[in-house]
Amino acid sequence: MQYTIILIALCGVPGTSAAGGTCPAGEEWQTAVTMAGSTLYCNVPASSATSQLEKQCQKSCCSSSASKACSSYGAAVAACTTGTLFVWSTAGLATVSSQTEIQAKCCTDVYPTCKTWLGSCPQGKKAKTGQDATKCTSIMCNECCENDDKVCGATVSCGSGFYSPGDLTKVDYTGKDILDDVSKAEKEAWKVKATTEANKNTDCCTAVATCAAATFTCDFPGSPGSKKKTTGNCPKNGASCGPSCCEKDLETCGGLSPTCPAGKVRGSTDAWSAKKSAKATEIADCCSDAPVCSAHTCKAGKKKKAAVQEAKCQLAELSSCDSTCCEWDATKCKGLEEGGASCGSGKVDTGSGFVKATAQATQDAYLNTVATTDTYKDKCCSTKATCQDFKAGISRATTSGTQQVHPGSFIVLVGGFALTSLCVM
């Protein structure tokens, strides 16, 4: 009996993206990317995190050229003649080879007159009279509007000790993304609040907050050992209070900021800054014996410097000791790289593909990999991503920057029987 044998391979392949990689607006693929038989590399491992891959490949694979998208011309909007509009919706699609083509390809005659304008004046402004035939010169049609002196939204100049709620913006002295204490709804209501020319400063201005009454703490960056002032004013509302309402707290180590004697060091933590002290006892309270290198463990990829066991660190915390006590280990990947080792053509050091999301254990494993100048390329380097793969959407990247292997299987059909086996990439 004759049997027919059919082998169906289902082996894994690199991931693909339907869209593929793209160049930033105003740039195009370098010639080497589209030239048959040519390979252009990105300066990053093929297994890098997706975000890192895109960032580096766009740098390596794309460039500005004689033919640019409308949006690549910084003066494109200004270059449109009066009464015509730069078409943002097509920016990046239409391409021009010179400034002279901007008007024809990037501008369109769509500005209305004040009479045909479908928009409305912003709050605090009103429509001008007798301007029906005036043609707008921008999408906002500012020519059609003027300040409404009967509402607060018109230009108001507040005197000393007062501010205009409509002028408040986000402030962030602390790194905590603090917003002003006037909501958007309150701002909009303020803009249309009725007033008169004689009373607008009274109706439309608000007294600034005082430092003592405002609710905030002096814990923003660069303010160790600070405390709130009991006098003085904030620039505007309570959320605007910051450095202007803080002063050194001379009852804390951070505020006193003592100069420690030889062999003693200051701290650097928030707890040290807030530690209570006084001028008479600041050395005893705020200075401590400097830690020595023998008590410190170097970070991954580093080793203790020669003859530094008793060397003293610069601050009280052991975390400050690395620069004093440690150096890159020339028997490991990073140390060899720092010493000038090269991955050669088509490869790049594996660590260049790491991002913040890359697990610390993965980074430490690379930094601690033992190698020599002879084995550096094999142990410390990874194959570079290619612009051709990036453009085609072929990706060997993951969100964490770890090589992703796609195993599969094959099926052998022998007559009426099927045998399966794993296909290992």
C-alpha positions as CSV (number, residue, x, y, z in Angstrom):
1,M,0.0,0.0,0.0
2,Q,1.3,3.4,-0.9
3,Y,1.2,6.1,1.8
4,T,1.3,9.9,1.3
5,I,3.4,11.8,3.9
6,I,2.5,15.5,4.4
7,L,4.7,17.7,6.6
8,I,3.0,20.9,7.8
9,A,5.4,23.2,9.6
10,L,3.9,25.6,12.2
11,C,7.2,27.0,13.5
12,G,7.1,30.3,15.3
13,V,8.3,33.4,13.5
14,P,9.1,36.9,14.7
15,G,6.1,39.0,15.5
16,T,4.7,41.4,12.9
17,S,2.7,44.6,13.0
18,A,0.1,45.3,10.4
19,A,1.0,49.0,10.3
20,G,4.8,48.7,10.4
21,G,7.2,51.3,11.5
22,T,6.9,54.9,10.4
23,C,9.1,58.0,10.2
24,P,8.2,61.2,12.1
25,A,6.3,63.9,10.2
26,G,8.6,65.7,7.7
27,E,11.1,62.8,7.4
28,E,11.3,59.8,5.1
29,W,13.2,56.5,5.0
30,Q,16.9,56.8,4.2
31,T,17.8,55.4,0.8
32,A,19.6,52.4,2.3
33,V,16.3,51.3,4.0
34,T,14.5,50.8,0.7
35,M,17.5,49.7,-1.5
36,A,17.3,46.0,-2.4
37,G,20.0,43.9,-0.7
38,S,21.0,46.7,1.7
39,T,20.9,46.5,5.5
40,L,20.8,49.5,7.8
41,Y,21.0,49.0,11.5
42,C,19.3,50.7,14.4
43,N,21.7,51.3,17.3
44,V,19.7,49.2,19.7
45,P,19.3,45.4,20.2
46,A,16.5,43.7,18.2
47,S,15.1,42.4,21.5
48,S,14.7,45.9,23.0
49,A,11.5,47.2,24.5
50,T,9.1,48.4,21.9
51,S,9.3,52.0,22.9
52,Q,13.1,52.0,22.8
53,L,13.1,50.2,19.5
54,E,10.8,52.8,17.9
55,K,12.8,55.8,19.4
56,Q,16.2,54.6,18.2
57,C,15.1,53.2,14.8
58,Q,13.5,56.4,13.9
59,K,16.8,58.2,14.6
60,S,18.8,55.7,12.6
61,C,16.4,55.0,9.7
62,C,14.8,58.3,8.9
63,S,16.0,61.7,7.8
64,S,14.9,65.0,6.4
65,S,15.0,65.3,2.7
66,A,14.3,67.6,-0.2
67,S,10.7,66.4,-0.2
68,K,9.1,67.3,3.1
69,A,5.7,67.2,4.6
70,C,3.9,70.5,5.1
71,S,4.3,70.2,8.9
72,S,8.1,70.0,8.6
73,Y,8.3,73.7,7.7
74,G,8.3,75.7,10.9
75,A,7.2,78.8,9.2
76,A,4.4,77.1,7.2
77,V,1.6,78.9,9.0
78,A,3.2,82.3,8.6
79,A,4.0,81.5,5.0
80,C,0.3,81.2,4.1
81,T,-0.8,84.4,2.5
82,T,-3.3,86.6,4.4
83,G,-6.8,85.2,4.3
84,T,-5.7,81.6,3.7
85,L,-5.4,78.8,6.2
86,F,-2.7,76.3,6.9
87,V,-4.4,72.9,6.7
88,W,-3.3,71.0,9.8
89,S,-5.5,68.0,8.9
90,T,-3.4,67.2,5.8
91,A,0.0,68.2,7.4
92,G,2.2,65.2,7.0
93,L,0.4,64.0,3.9
94,A,1.0,66.7,1.4
95,T,4.7,67.0,0.5
96,V,6.5,70.0,-0.8
97,S,10.0,70.4,-2.2
98,S,10.4,74.1,-1.4
99,Q,8.9,77.0,0.5
100,T,7.3,78.2,-2.7
101,E,5.1,75.2,-2.9
102,I,3.6,75.7,0.6
103,Q,0.9,78.1,-0.6
104,A,-0.3,75.7,-3.3
105,K,-0.2,72.5,-1.3
106,C,-0.4,73.4,2.4
107,C,-2.7,76.4,2.4
108,T,-6.4,76.7,1.6
109,D,-8.7,79.7,1.1
110,V,-11.2,78.9,3.8
111,Y,-11.2,81.9,6.1
112,P,-14.6,83.4,6.4
113,T,-15.7,86.9,6.9
114,C,-17.1,88.1,10.2
115,K,-20.6,87.8,8.7
116,T,-20.1,84.2,7.5
117,W,-18.1,83.0,10.5
118,L,-19.9,80.2,12.4
119,G,-18.0,80.7,15.6
120,S,-18.6,82.9,18.5
121,C,-16.5,85.3,20.5
122,P,-14.9,83.9,23.7
123,Q,-16.2,84.7,27.1
124,G,-15.2,88.2,28.1
125,K,-15.4,89.5,24.5
126,K,-18.3,90.6,22.2
127,A,-18.8,90.9,18.5
128,K,-17.6,94.1,16.8
129,T,-20.2,96.1,14.9
130,G,-19.8,97.1,11.3
131,Q,-17.3,94.3,10.5
132,D,-19.5,92.1,8.3
133,A,-17.1,92.3,5.3
134,T,-13.9,91.9,7.3
135,K,-12.1,88.7,6.4
136,C,-10.6,86.6,9.2
137,T,-6.8,86.1,9.1
138,S,-6.8,83.1,11.5
139,I,-9.1,80.3,12.5
140,M,-10.0,82.3,15.7
141,C,-11.4,85.3,13.7
142,N,-10.0,87.7,16.3
143,E,-10.8,90.6,14.0
144,C,-14.5,90.0,14.7
145,C,-14.3,90.4,18.5
146,E,-13.4,93.0,21.1
147,N,-13.3,93.2,24.9
148,D,-16.6,93.4,26.6
149,D,-16.1,96.1,29.3
150,K,-19.3,95.0,31.0
151,V,-17.9,91.6,32.2
152,C,-14.8,90.5,34.1
153,G,-13.5,88.6,31.2
154,A,-12.3,91.8,29.6
155,T,-8.8,93.0,30.4
156,V,-8.6,93.7,34.1
157,S,-5.5,95.1,35.9
158,C,-5.7,94.2,39.6
159,G,-3.8,96.3,42.1
160,S,-1.2,95.2,44.7
161,G,-2.4,92.5,47.0
162,F,-5.1,91.3,44.5
163,Y,-5.2,88.9,41.6
164,S,-7.5,88.0,38.8
165,P,-9.0,84.5,39.2
166,G,-9.2,84.2,35.4
167,D,-5.4,84.3,35.1
168,L,-4.7,81.4,37.4
169,T,-2.7,78.5,35.9
170,K,-1.5,75.2,37.2
171,V,1.4,75.5,39.7
172,D,3.7,72.7,40.9
173,Y,6.3,73.5,43.5
174,T,6.2,70.1,45.1
175,G,6.4,67.6,42.3
176,K,2.9,66.5,43.3
177,D,1.0,68.1,40.4
178,I,-0.9,70.6,42.5
179,L,-3.7,72.5,40.7
180,D,-4.9,76.0,41.5
181,D,-7.9,76.2,43.8
182,V,-10.3,77.7,41.3
183,S,-12.2,75.2,39.2
184,K,-12.7,75.6,35.4
185,A,-16.4,76.2,36.0
186,E,-15.6,79.0,38.5
187,K,-13.2,80.6,36.0
188,E,-15.8,80.5,33.2
189,A,-18.4,82.1,35.6
190,W,-15.9,84.8,36.5
191,K,-15.3,85.7,32.8
192,V,-19.0,86.6,32.3
193,K,-19.5,88.2,35.7
194,A,-21.2,91.5,35.3
195,T,-19.3,94.7,36.2
196,T,-18.9,98.3,35.3
197,E,-15.9,100.3,34.2
198,A,-15.9,102.1,37.6
199,N,-16.2,98.9,39.7
200,K,-14.3,96.3,37.7
201,N,-11.3,96.1,40.0
202,T,-13.6,95.5,43.0
203,D,-15.9,93.1,41.2
204,C,-13.3,91.1,39.3
205,C,-10.2,91.0,41.6
206,T,-9.6,88.8,44.6
207,A,-7.3,89.3,47.6
208,V,-4.2,87.1,47.5
209,A,-3.9,84.3,50.1
210,T,-1.7,84.9,53.1
211,C,1.1,82.5,53.9
212,A,-0.3,81.8,57.4
213,A,-3.8,80.9,56.2
214,A,-2.9,78.9,53.1
215,T,-2.8,75.1,53.4
216,F,0.5,73.8,52.2
217,T,3.8,72.3,53.4
218,C,7.3,73.3,52.6
219,D,8.4,69.9,51.3
220,F,9.0,70.7,47.7
221,P,12.4,69.8,46.1
222,G,15.3,72.0,47.2
223,S,13.6,73.0,50.5
224,P,15.1,70.7,53.2
225,G,14.7,72.0,56.7
226,S,12.1,74.7,55.7
227,K,9.0,75.8,57.5
228,K,6.0,78.0,56.7
229,K,6.3,81.7,57.3
230,T,3.8,83.2,59.7
231,T,3.8,86.5,57.8
232,G,3.7,87.5,54.1
233,N,1.4,86.8,51.2
234,C,1.2,84.2,48.4
235,P,1.6,85.4,44.8
236,K,-2.1,84.5,44.1
237,N,-4.3,81.9,45.6
238,G,-3.4,79.2,48.2
239,A,-2.0,76.8,45.7
240,S,0.5,79.4,44.5
241,C,2.2,79.5,47.9
242,G,5.6,78.0,47.7
243,P,9.2,79.2,48.1
244,S,7.9,82.8,48.8
245,C,6.1,81.5,51.9
246,C,8.9,79.3,53.3
247,E,11.9,80.0,55.3
248,K,14.7,78.0,56.9
249,D,13.7,76.1,60.0
250,L,16.7,76.8,62.3
251,E,15.5,74.1,64.7
252,T,16.2,71.3,62.3
253,C,19.4,69.8,60.8
254,G,18.3,70.8,57.2
255,G,17.6,74.4,58.2
256,L,20.9,74.7,60.2
257,S,22.9,73.0,57.5
258,P,26.0,72.6,59.7
259,T,29.6,72.2,58.4
260,C,30.8,69.0,59.8
261,P,34.3,68.5,61.2
262,A,36.8,66.1,59.6
263,G,35.7,62.5,59.8
264,K,32.0,63.5,60.3
265,V,29.4,63.9,57.6
266,R,25.9,65.2,57.1
267,G,22.9,63.2,56.1
268,S,20.8,63.6,52.9
269,T,17.4,62.0,53.7
270,D,14.1,63.8,54.6
271,A,14.3,62.3,58.1
272,W,17.8,63.9,58.6
273,S,16.6,67.3,57.3
274,A,13.6,67.3,59.7
275,K,15.6,66.1,62.7
276,K,15.3,68.6,65.5
277,S,18.4,70.4,66.7
278,A,19.7,73.8,67.8
279,K,22.7,75.9,66.9
280,A,24.5,75.0,70.1
281,T,24.2,71.3,69.5
282,E,24.1,71.1,65.6
283,I,27.4,69.1,65.3
284,A,26.4,66.5,67.8
285,D,22.8,66.2,66.5
286,C,23.4,66.5,62.7
287,C,26.9,65.1,62.1
288,S,27.8,61.5,62.3
289,D,30.8,59.3,61.7
290,A,31.3,58.8,58.0
291,P,30.7,55.3,56.9
292,V,33.7,53.5,55.4
293,C,34.0,51.5,52.2
294,S,34.4,48.2,54.1
295,A,30.7,48.4,55.1
296,H,29.5,49.1,51.6
297,T,28.4,46.6,48.9
298,C,29.0,47.9,45.4
299,K,26.2,47.9,42.8
300,A,25.9,45.3,40.1
301,G,28.8,45.2,37.7
302,K,31.1,47.1,40.0
303,K,33.9,46.1,42.4
304,K,35.7,47.8,45.3
305,K,38.5,50.1,44.3
306,A,42.0,49.1,45.4
307,A,43.0,50.1,49.0
308,V,39.7,51.9,49.9
309,Q,38.5,49.7,52.7
310,E,38.9,52.4,55.3
311,A,38.1,55.3,52.9
312,K,35.2,57.4,54.2
313,C,32.0,58.1,52.2
314,Q,30.7,61.6,51.6
315,L,27.4,61.4,53.3
316,A,25.9,59.5,56.3
317,E,23.9,57.0,54.1
318,L,25.7,54.0,52.6
319,S,23.9,54.6,49.3
320,S,26.3,57.6,48.9
321,C,29.4,55.4,48.9
322,D,29.4,54.0,45.4
323,S,31.4,56.9,43.8
324,T,34.0,56.8,46.5
325,C,34.4,53.1,47.0
326,C,33.6,51.4,43.7
327,E,34.5,51.2,40.0
328,W,33.4,49.2,37.0
329,D,34.7,45.6,37.1
330,A,36.8,45.1,33.9
331,T,36.0,41.3,34.1
332,K,32.3,42.0,33.5
333,C,30.2,43.4,30.6
334,K,29.8,47.0,31.6
335,G,33.4,47.3,32.8
336,L,34.7,46.0,29.5
337,E,32.4,48.5,27.7
338,E,33.7,51.4,29.8
339,G,37.2,50.2,28.9
340,G,36.5,50.5,25.2
341,A,35.4,47.0,24.2
342,S,33.3,47.1,21.0
343,C,30.5,44.8,19.8
344,G,31.5,45.2,16.1
345,S,29.4,45.5,13.1
346,G,25.7,44.4,13.4
347,K,25.8,44.2,17.2
348,V,25.3,46.5,20.2
349,D,25.8,46.1,23.9
350,T,22.7,44.4,25.4
351,G,22.3,47.0,28.1
352,S,21.5,49.7,25.6
353,G,18.1,48.1,25.1
354,F,17.0,48.5,28.7
355,V,14.3,50.9,29.7
356,K,12.7,51.9,33.1
357,A,10.3,49.0,32.8
358,T,13.1,46.4,32.4
359,A,13.3,44.3,35.6
360,Q,16.2,45.3,37.8
361,A,17.1,41.6,38.0
362,T,17.5,41.5,34.2
363,Q,19.7,44.6,34.3
364,D,21.8,43.3,37.1
365,A,22.3,40.0,35.4
366,Y,23.7,41.8,32.4
367,L,26.0,44.0,34.5
368,N,27.3,41.0,36.4
369,T,27.9,38.8,33.4
370,V,31.6,37.7,33.5
371,A,33.5,38.1,30.2
372,T,36.8,38.9,28.6
373,T,37.9,40.9,25.7
374,D,37.8,37.7,23.6
375,T,34.3,36.7,24.8
376,Y,32.8,40.2,25.0
377,K,30.9,40.1,21.7
378,D,29.3,36.7,22.5
379,K,28.4,37.4,26.1
380,C,27.7,41.1,26.2
381,C,26.3,42.0,22.8
382,S,23.1,41.5,21.0
383,T,22.1,41.6,17.3
384,K,21.0,45.1,16.3
385,A,17.6,45.7,15.0
386,T,17.4,46.5,11.3
387,C,15.6,49.4,9.7
388,Q,14.2,47.0,7.2
389,D,12.5,44.9,10.0
390,F,11.3,48.1,11.7
391,K,9.8,49.4,8.5
392,A,8.1,46.1,7.7
393,G,6.7,45.9,11.2
394,I,8.7,42.7,12.0
395,S,9.4,42.9,15.8
396,R,11.5,40.8,18.1
397,A,10.7,43.3,20.9
398,T,8.6,43.0,24.0
399,T,7.3,45.7,26.4
400,S,10.0,44.7,28.9
401,G,12.9,44.5,26.5
402,T,13.3,40.7,26.6
403,Q,13.8,38.5,23.5
404,Q,10.5,36.8,22.7
405,V,10.7,33.3,21.1
406,H,7.7,31.9,19.3
407,P,7.9,28.0,19.4
408,G,5.5,26.1,17.2
409,S,4.9,22.5,16.1
410,F,4.7,20.4,12.9
411,I,2.2,17.8,12.0
412,V,3.1,14.7,10.0
413,L,0.2,13.0,8.2
414,V,0.9,9.4,7.3
415,G,-2.1,7.8,5.7
416,G,-4.9,8.2,8.2
417,F,-2.6,8.8,11.1
418,A,-1.2,12.1,12.4
419,L,2.1,12.5,14.4
420,T,2.9,15.8,16.0
421,S,6.2,17.1,17.3
422,L,7.4,20.4,18.7
423,C,9.4,22.6,16.4
424,V,12.0,24.5,18.4
425,M,13.2,27.9,17.1
